[in-house]
Amino acid sequence: MFELFRLLGNRKLFILLIVIVLFVALMGVTLGDRIGLTWPEKFVKDTVGFTQRIVNKPAAAVSGFFEDIADLNAVYEENENYRVQLVELQRQVIDYRKLKTDNENLQKDLDFTEMQKRNANKYYRFAHVISVNDDVNNPTVNIDVGSKDGVAVGQAVTSIEGMVGIVSTTTDYTSTIQLITSLSLTSPDSYAIAATVTGKADTFGIVESYDKNKKRLLMTGIDPNKTKLEPYDTVVTSGSGGVFPAGIVLGEVMQVTPSEFGLTETALIKPTASFVEWKELFVVIPGVDPNEGDDTP
């Protein structure tokens, strides 16, 4: 009894005890059938919900962070796969373009040889360029056909665009070409090419030198009293003298000037051939192709 009075003497503790008893009593009274929640229940639920929200937000953030890392790894691996596929696609595109270019070049080569064979009594031996000598004084090109293929010294060699040179030496399976850019009046090994202009049969001249400064062939001995040469006329071999077959394109007329005494004219000819990055050339062989009409595989 004394302890009870001493406890009741502590006013704050007594009040707290009364509040707890009333709170429990109210909870008990409201446990029956009812629709809504009492305000103590609401208070407790709100307090618990608030506490859970405070705790769940950081937890959700941490969980989301690790999920984002997992997603990033998946995206990275997917991008790596795309990169590999892109590289493979690029390689296939390059291969396709190379095959397409090779096919177009071979088609041009075929069309070229067929057209030229119909136009003159000569045939063309296809050749690959195997090396190039860029010596300023003696530029040459080596090709992979030789005497076993019917190639001989003095035969003309042309690209699709125009004449590039003359066979200077041969082995059984290779040949060396002297380029027309090395033609010179002072060289005993140089050639003179009889030339004319397409569509102007009376025109005649000799191409026997190359002006390295102007980068032009010189066609000399042109008779000014016959058909006049004009800029962009196409100059071809005439076939005179029997050295080179007729109809091999040499270049285009750029300028015509009187010779020293005015009796003849000299034409500056721009070679049609480009003289760069050759891959395939043709040796012009006089006569009829011995393999023509041969159906042997």
C-alpha positions in Angstrom: 0.0 0.0 0.0 2.8 2.3 0.8 4.4 1.6 -2.6 1.1 2.4 -4.3 0.8 5.8 -2.6 4.4 6.5 -3.4 3.8 5.7 -7.1 0.6 7.9 -7.1 2.8 10.7 -5.6 4.7 10.8 -8.9 2.2 12.8 -10.9 3.7 12.4 -14.4 4.1 8.7 -14.2 0.6 8.4 -12.8 -0.8 10.4 -15.8 1.1 8.2 -18.3 -0.3 5.1 -16.7 -3.9 6.4 -16.9 -3.4 7.3 -20.6 -2.1 3.8 -21.4 -5.1 2.2 -19.5 -7.6 4.4 -21.3 -5.9 3.6 -24.7 -6.1 -0.1 -24.1 -9.7 0.2 -22.9 -10.7 2.1 -26.1 -9.0 -0.5 -28.3 -10.9 -3.2 -26.5 -14.2 -1.4 -26.8 -13.8 -1.0 -30.6 -12.9 -4.6 -31.4 -16.5 -5.4 -32.1 -18.2 -5.2 -35.5 -17.6 -1.9 -37.1 -16.9 -0.3 -40.5 -14.3 2.4 -39.8 -11.1 2.7 -37.8 -10.9 4.6 -34.5 -8.5 7.5 -34.3 -6.0 5.5 -32.2 -5.9 2.8 -34.8 -5.5 5.4 -37.5 -2.7 7.0 -35.5 -0.9 3.7 -35.1 -1.3 2.7 -38.8 -0.1 6.1 -40.0 2.9 6.0 -37.7 3.8 2.5 -38.9 3.2 3.4 -42.6 5.4 6.6 -42.3 8.1 4.6 -40.7 8.0 1.9 -43.4 8.1 4.6 -46.1 11.2 6.1 -44.6 12.9 2.7 -44.5 11.6 1.4 -47.9 12.8 4.4 -50.0 16.5 3.9 -49.4 16.1 0.1 -49.7 14.2 0.6 -53.0 16.9 3.0 -54.2 19.7 0.5 -53.4 17.7 -2.3 -55.1 17.1 -0.1 -58.1 20.8 0.8 -58.3 21.9 -2.8 -58.6 19.1 -3.5 -61.1 20.4 -0.6 -63.2 23.9 -2.0 -63.0 22.6 -5.3 -64.3 20.7 -3.6 -67.1 23.8 -1.6 -68.1 25.9 -4.9 -68.3 23.2 -6.4 -70.5 23.2 -3.3 -72.7 27.0 -3.3 -72.9 27.1 -7.0 -74.0 24.3 -6.3 -76.5 26.3 -3.3 -77.9 29.4 -5.5 -78.2 27.4 -8.0 -80.2 26.2 -5.2 -82.5 29.8 -4.0 -83.0 30.9 -7.4 -84.0 28.0 -7.7 -86.4 28.7 -4.3 -87.8 32.4 -5.1 -88.5 31.3 -8.3 -90.2 28.8 -6.4 -92.3 31.4 -3.8 -93.3 33.8 -6.6 -94.4 31.0 -8.2 -96.4 30.3 -4.8 -98.0 33.9 -4.4 -98.9 34.1 -7.9 -100.4 30.9 -7.2 -102.4 32.2 -3.9 -103.7 35.5 -5.5 -104.8 33.7 -8.4 -106.5 31.4 -5.8 -108.2 34.3 -3.7 -109.4 36.2 -6.8 -110.6 33.2 -8.0 -112.5 32.6 -4.5 -114.1 36.3 -4.3 -115.1 36.2 -7.7 -116.6 33.0 -6.9 -118.5 34.6 -3.7 -119.8 37.7 -5.7 -120.9 35.5 -8.3 -122.7 33.4 -5.6 -124.4 36.6 -3.8 -125.4 38.3 -6.8 -127.0 35.2 -7.9 -128.8 34.7 -4.4 -130.3 38.3 -4.1 -131.3 38.5 -7.5 -132.9 35.5 -6.6 -135.1 37.2 -3.4 -136.2 40.6 -4.6 -137.5 42.7 -7.6 -138.4 44.3 -8.0 -135.0 43.6 -9.6 -131.7 44.3 -8.8 -128.1 46.2 -10.9 -125.6 45.0 -10.1 -122.0 47.8 -9.5 -119.5 48.2 -8.7 -115.8 50.7 -6.0 -114.8 53.3 -7.6 -112.5 55.7 -4.7 -111.9 56.3 -1.1 -112.9 59.6 0.7 -113.3 59.2 4.5 -112.7 62.6 5.4 -114.1 62.2 8.9 -115.5 64.5 8.2 -118.5 63.3 4.6 -119.1 59.8 3.9 -117.7 58.8 0.3 -118.3 56.0 -2.1 -117.3 56.3 -5.9 -116.9 53.4 -8.1 -117.8 52.6 -11.8 -117.3 52.5 -13.0 -120.9 55.4 -13.8 -123.2 56.5 -15.5 -126.3 54.6 -18.7 -125.4 51.4 -16.6 -125.6 52.3 -15.2 -129.1 53.8 -11.9 -127.8 56.8 -10.5 -129.7 59.1 -7.5 -129.6 57.6 -4.5 -131.4 54.0 -5.2 -130.7 51.8 -2.5 -129.4 50.3 -2.6 -125.8 47.2 -0.8 -124.9 44.8 -0.3 -122.0 41.1 0.2 -122.4 41.7 4.0 -122.7 44.5 3.9 -125.3 48.0 2.8 -126.3 50.5 2.7 -123.5 53.7 1.4 -125.1 55.5 -1.2 -127.2 56.9 -4.6 -126.2 60.7 -4.2 -125.9 61.8 -7.6 -124.6 60.1 -11.0 -124.0 60.7 -14.3 -122.1 58.6 -17.4 -122.5 56.1 -16.1 -119.9 56.7 -12.4 -119.4 57.3 -9.2 -121.4 58.7 -5.7 -120.8 56.9 -2.7 -122.3 58.6 0.5 -123.3 56.0 3.3 -122.6 55.2 5.8 -125.3 56.1 8.5 -122.8 59.7 7.5 -123.4 59.6 7.9 -127.2 62.6 10.0 -128.4 64.2 11.1 -131.6 67.6 10.6 -130.1 67.1 7.0 -128.9 68.1 4.2 -131.3 65.7 1.9 -129.5 62.7 4.2 -129.9 59.9 3.6 -132.4 58.1 5.8 -134.9 54.3 5.3 -135.0 52.4 6.1 -138.2 49.2 7.9 -137.2 46.0 9.3 -138.7 42.8 10.9 -137.4 39.5 9.1 -137.2 37.0 10.4 -139.7 39.8 12.2 -141.7 41.4 9.5 -143.8 43.7 11.9 -145.7 45.4 13.0 -142.5 48.8 11.4 -141.9 51.7 12.0 -139.5 54.4 10.3 -137.5 54.4 10.1 -133.7 58.0 9.5 -132.6 58.7 11.7 -129.6 57.2 12.8 -126.3 57.5 16.3 -124.7 58.0 15.6 -121.0 57.5 19.3 -120.1 54.2 19.6 -121.9 53.3 15.9 -121.3 52.2 15.6 -124.9 53.1 13.3 -127.8 54.4 15.1 -130.9 52.8 14.1 -134.2 55.0 15.6 -137.0 55.0 15.7 -140.8 51.3 16.7 -141.1 50.4 18.1 -144.6 48.5 21.4 -144.0 47.1 21.2 -147.5 44.9 18.2 -146.7 42.2 17.9 -144.0 42.8 20.2 -141.1 43.3 18.8 -137.6 41.1 20.3 -134.9 41.2 20.2 -131.1 39.9 16.9 -129.7 40.3 15.0 -132.9 41.1 11.4 -132.1 44.5 10.2 -133.2 44.9 6.5 -134.0 47.6 4.2 -135.6 47.2 4.2 -139.4 48.6 0.8 -140.0 51.0 2.2 -142.6 54.4 0.4 -142.8 52.9 -2.8 -141.2 54.6 -2.2 -137.8 51.4 -1.5 -135.8 47.9 -2.6 -136.8 45.5 0.2 -137.7 43.0 1.7 -135.2 44.9 1.7 -131.9 43.9 4.9 -130.1 46.9 7.2 -129.2 45.2 10.3 -127.9 43.5 13.6 -128.7 44.7 16.6 -130.6 45.3 19.6 -128.2 47.1 22.0 -130.5 48.4 22.3 -134.1 51.3 24.6 -135.0 53.3 25.1 -138.2 56.7 23.5 -138.4 60.0 25.5 -138.6 59.8 26.1 -142.3 56.0 26.1 -142.6 55.8 23.2 -145.0 54.3 20.8 -142.5 52.4 21.0 -139.2 53.0 19.5 -135.7 50.2 18.4 -133.4 50.4 18.1 -129.7 48.6 15.0 -128.7 47.3 14.3 -125.2 47.6 10.5 -124.6 44.3 8.9 -123.9 45.9 6.4 -121.5 46.2 7.5 -117.9 49.6 5.8 -117.1 48.6 5.2 -113.5 47.5 2.2 -111.4 47.4 -0.3 -114.3 46.2 -3.7 -113.4 45.3 -5.2 -116.8 46.7 -4.4 -120.3 46.3 -5.9 -123.8 49.0 -6.8 -126.2 47.9 -6.1 -129.8 48.9 -9.0 -132.0 48.5 -8.7 -135.8 46.6 -11.3 -137.6 43.8 -13.7 -136.5 43.6 -15.2 -133.1 44.7 -18.9 -133.5 42.4 -19.8 -130.6 39.3 -18.2 -132.2 36.6 -20.8 -132.8 38.4 -23.4 -130.7 35.9 -25.0 -128.5 38.4 -27.1 -126.6 38.0 -26.4 -122.8 
